[in-house]
Amino acid sequence: MSLTKDEMAAAVARDIPAGSFVNLGIGQPTLVADHLEPGSEVVLHTENGMLNMGRPAVGDEVDPDLVNAGKIPVTELPGCSYIHHADSFAIMRGGHLDVCVLGAFQVSATGDLANWHTGTPDAIPAVGGAMDLASGARRVFVMMTLLTKDGTPKLVPECTYPLTGVRCVDRVYTDLATFEIRADGVHVLTTYGSTYADLVRLLDVPLLDARRCPD
């Protein structure tokens, strides 16, 4: 069976080292907050100026003034602090985040990221802080479905959409497999409801099976 969005988020959460400083991009990556282990001491940052953000707020927890960068109401954890917008972006650009998790329209075989514009005339560009995160975080994880609704692969030899960052993506978590982009190519780390042969047929990107060729 392929993974649901929550299962993809759980897979990402399992690979975030304890004690990391992490930014979760808007949309599906915010689900990762629900799957971090209690006591992991992962500190969540949001670019609108919050450190040690908690999970999404529900019920009486909702405070309309307490939102993440995607304007989703969130909770705060003990020690939570608020910072100026400029300082928040300095954290992102200055290499102070261990991991960021972003969505994507496309990721190339060399780790280029396209996630802010499809290039179509009626599309609304929404880059936000994605370029700062892609260039500033030590590791960039992408969380996306492997195929578009019409079956077009989103892991591609070269991005055709405007780029957010160049050679910046380390891992790609999808509903069908998790991939790691290394200097020698795209490695398949794990498959879900598909086989390595299925992925080879689906994608135009040359693949390496990390399960048979470990580091």
Secondary structure, 3 states (H helix, E strand, C coil): CCCCHHHHHHHHHHCCCCCCEEEECCCHHHHHHHHCCCCCCCEEEECCCEEEEEEECCHHHCCCCCECCCCCEEEEEEEEEECCHHHHHHHHHCCCCCEEEECCCEEECCCCEECCCCCCCCCCCCCCCHHHHHHHCCEEEEECCCECCCCCECEECCCCCCCCECCCCCEEECCCEEEEEECCEEEEEEECCCCHHHHHHHCCCCEEECCCCCC
